[in-house]
Amino acid sequence: MFLVAGCPEESTEPPPEETELAPPPQGQGFQFGTGEQPVGAGEEVQNCYFFKVKDLLKKGGLDEGKQLNLHQVQIHQNEGSHHMNLFRVRSINPADDGLDPNRAQEYLNKNGTGPCFKSTNWADWPLIANTQIDGQLDWTFPDGVANKLDPEEWIMLQSHFVNATTQTTPAGSGQVFINFWHLPDNEVVHEMGTLFATKQSIRVCQSNPAPTFSGSCQLTKPDSGQSVTVIGANAHFHSRGKQFEMFAWDGLEPTQPATAPFYTSQTWDEPPMERGDSLTTIPAGGGVFYNCSYQWQEPSAELGCAGLDEFDRTVKMTPEENLDCCYTFGPMVDKNEHCNIFVYYYPKSPEGDVNCN
């Protein structure tokens, strides 16, 4: 069965031609997704859909009163997707420009406007899964590893499709299908933890055309005595991005580790999603160090340096004398840049122990 946000009591079988992703058998998992999302020429559409875990469990023939032990994720999306992220809802912004699943289960936004484009709305929402590839992602976690989701939790599916200059959506619409597979309680050995972090101080400017920005995230406290195993990694930037690296970090030195990176991406539109039983091991008190490297590009004639400077002036509040035809952090593919990391590891650290800078 396929569940669409906003319709918890109804489900329809997806037409066979829309996806090659069959739903899990009843009692083993469930399928949910976005439904069709129109993406007109020149548009960037970013939509947020909310689901209650217990509703999904019920649709999958699972006990809606017990936690979901997520052990396998399958995602199918058509060409034109810029990204798809899944988050666990935590703090809620009650303002009109906030995301509140108790107010609405769908937020359909376009061209940088609306609460689904406002990253502060999910700043403290833990990551569940992500993908940036067209087609299908199928990932089974290592034996005994599961991400535990409470039945009373809300989860948010964020889908970003682009039909503009740097990316296109040939079908004129986007759609995402997701399968979650459950692991029985008696087979769970380790709870999986996740990390989603962004470097929002990036500036890729005409006078400094090839900058590199670095960040770090500590996953455990030094006195925890707990090392962690990284089992998945993915990175995200836009078309000015040239290289993304992640390193195992001891949590002590403020500079790039001397060891080789455990993750490297030189592809901005479909960066590799590295998965394995152990990409690297991080000692107690350590974490992840990352670099994002860029090459400035002349903006499109339609946007121009005037468009970049206007965003820098009005959104970033940059003084007039510092405007420099810069791509700055933001959601729009053609005029903004990103420097985002996604890391999956076990055992899970307490949420308050993870610290990024």
N, C-alpha and C positions, 0 to 999 in steps of 0.2 A: 504494500500500500504506500501511496505517495502523499505526504502531508504538506500543505501549503500554509504559510503563516496567516493568521487571522481566521482560519477555518478549522478550529480544533475538533469539531464534531463531524466534519465531512471529509471524505477522501475520494480520490478518483484514481483509476489505474492509468498511468501515463501511456500515451500512444506509443507503439513500438518504434516508430520512426524518429521520435524525439531523443531517445537515449538508448545506448547499448548497456546501461547499468541496470541489471535486474535487482529488485529489492531482496533483502535477506529473508529466509523462511521465517514464518511466524514462530516466536519464541526464541529467536537467535539475534534479532536486531530489528531495525526499521529504516525506512527511507523518508527523507523530507527534502524540501528545496524551495526555490523561489517562484515557480511558475514563470510564464513568459514575461520578459522585461523589454519593452520597446526601447530601441536606441537609434534615434534619428541621425541623419547626416550632420556632422559637426558637433555632436553631443557627447558629453561624458555623463554617464548615469551611475550613481552610487546609491544603492538601496540597502536598507537595514530591515531584517525580518526577525521577529522574536518567536521563540517556541518554549513552552513549559516542558521540562524533561518528563514529567509524569504523563503528559498527553502523548508524547512520543513513545514512551514505554508501553502505554495502553494500546496504541495503534499497532505495535510490534508483537502483541501477545505476551508481553513481559509483565512482571509484577510492578504495578505503578507505585507501590509503597516502598520499594527497595531501590537502592542506588544502582545506577548504570555503571558497569565496569567496562569502559570503552577500550577495546583491544585491537580493533581494525577499523580503518577509515577508508572509504572509497568515495571519490568525488569525480563527477563528470560535468564539464561545462563546454559550451561551444566556442568557436573562434571569436576573438574580440575581447575576451576577459583580460582585464589588467591585474586583478587579484580577487581572491575569495578568502575571507578570514572568518573564523568562528571564535567567539568569545563567551566567557561566563559573565553574566551581569553581576556587578557589585554595587557601588554607589550610583545613585540616580540623580541627575540634574532635573529639578522640578520646573525649571523655567520653560518658556514656550519653545526655546531653541534647544532643549534637552531631548534625550532619548529615554522614554519611559514606557516599558512594556505594559504597564497597567493602564496607560492612556491609549495606546495604539500598538498593534503588532506589526504594522508595516509603515516604514518611512521611505517614500519614493522621492529622491532628490536628483537634480541634474546641474551640471556646469558650475560646481563649486558652491552651490547655495543650498542650505538646509541642514538640519541637525545630523544627518548621516555623513556629512562632510566635515563635521566639527570634531576633531580628534580628542579634544578635552572631554567629550561625552563618554568616552570609553578608556580614559587614561589609566584607570586602575582595574580594568576588566581582564582577568587572566585569559591567555590564549588557550584554545582547544585544538585547533587545526588550521592549516592554511595551504593554499596552492596558488601558483601563478601561471600554470600551464593550461593551454587549450587541450581538450580531450580528457583523458582519465588518469587519475592518481589512485593507486591502490597500495596501502601501507598497513601491514600487520606488525604490531610492536613485538619486541623480543618476548620469548616465553615468560609467562608470569607477570608481565608488565601491563598495567591498565591505568587509565585516567578515570578517577572516580567522580561521578556527577550525581548530586543529590536530586531526588525526584521533585523537590519543590523549587529547584533552581530554574531561572530563565536563562536561555542561551540566545545569542544574537548571531545571525548569519549576515555578513556584509559582502555584497557583490558589487564590483566595479567593472563596468563595460565601457569601452571607448570606441567611438566611431568618428575620428577626427584626423589630424595630420600624422601623428606618430604611430597610431594604432587604428585599425578599422574593425568593424563588425559587419562582415559581408551580408549576413542574413537580416540585418536591421533589427535584430532582437537578441537578447541573451537569456540563457537559462542554466540553472545549476541544480544538479541532483546529488544528494549525499546519502550514503549508507553508513550507519553506525552498527558495529557488531559487538555483542555483549560477551564478556568472559564470566563464567560462573564464579561465585565467591570463593569456592574451595580451590580454584586454580590461580587466584591472585596472590603473587608473592611480593611485588613492589608496586607502589603507587607512583605514577609518572608525574613529573613536574614540567612546567613550560615557562619560557621566557619570551616576552615581546618587548623590544626596546627601540627607541628612536633617538637619533641625534638631530635635534631641531635647530641647532646653531649654524647649520651649513649655509654657505654662500658661495656660489659658483659665478664669478664675475668676469667681466671683459678684461679688466686690468690684472686679474689673477686667474688665468684660464685653466690651470691644471692643479687645483688644490687637492689635498688629502685631509680628511677629518677622521679623528679617532675617538673611540669611546670604550668603556669597560663596564661590566656588570659582575658583581660578586654574588655567587649563588649560595654560599654557606658561610656561617660565621667561623672565625679561626678556632674558637673553643668548642665547636660542634663535634670535632673528631670524625666528621662524615665526608668522605669523598663521594663524587657523583660520576655517573657514566652518561655521556652524551650519545643519544641514539638517533637524533635527527637535527638538521640545520638547514636554514633557508635564509636568503637575503633579498632586499628589495631596494632598488632605486629606479630613476627614470632614465631617459635616453642620453643624458649627459654622463651617466655613470659608466665607468670604464673597468674598474676592478673593485671587488669586495672580498675582504679576507677576515677570517675569524681564527683566533689562536686560543689554546688553553693558557690560562693566566693564573699566576700564583697568588694574586690579590695584594702583592706587596709593591712591586716596581710600577711606577706610573708610565713607563714606556713600553713599546712593543716587545713582546717576548722574542728571544733568539730562536726559539723552536719554529719548525715549519707550520704553516697554517693547517688546521684540520678541515677548513672550508675555503674554497675560492670560487668566485663567479666573475666571469667577464662578459656575461650576457644579461642585458637589462630587461628584456621583455619576457624571457622564459628562463630565469635563473635556475640552476640545478637544485633539486630537493634531495640533499644527501641523507641517506638512511642506512642504518646498520646496527648490529648488536653492540658495537662500541666504536664510535667515531674518535673518541678520546676520553681519557679519564682526568677529572679535575680534583685536585687535593682539597682537603678541608681549608676553608678560608679563601679559596680561589674562585675563579669564574671564567668569563670570556672577555677577551680584548678584541676589538674589531677596527678595521680601516675601511673607509669609503673614499675612492679616488675618482675624479671627474675630469672631463674636458669640456670647457665652455663651447657653446655653439651659437651661431647667429640665430636669433629668434625668427620665426616666420614673418613674412611681410605683413600679414594681417595683425600679428601681435606686436612686433617691433620692440625696440628697447623702451619705448614709451609705455607699453603695456607692462613690461617687467618692472619698470620704475614705479608705475602706479600701484602695483601690488605691494612693492617694497615700502612705498611711502604710506599707504593707507592701512595695510594689514600689519606690517612689521614695524611701523612707526620709525622708519629710518630717516635721519635728517637729510635735507636736500643735498648738502655738500658730500654726502657719502653714497648717493645713488650712483650705480655703476653697471647698469644693464645686468643685474644679478638674478640668477635663479635661486630662490630661497625655499625653505621647507614649506610644503603645502600639498594639497591633494590633486591638483590639476596636472595632468601628464605633460601638456604642451608648455606650461609656464612655471611649473614648480619642480622641486626635486625632493627626494626622500633619501634617508639612510636608516633603514629598519632591519633589525635582526629577529629571527625566529629560532628558538633553540628548544629542543625536547630532551629530557634527561630523567634519570631516576637514581636513587629515591628522591621523592619530592621534598623540597625544603619548605619550612614554614614561610608563608607569604611575606611576613615581616622581615625575614632574613635576607631577602633578595634586594640588592641595592645597586643602582646604575648611575653612572655619571658620564 
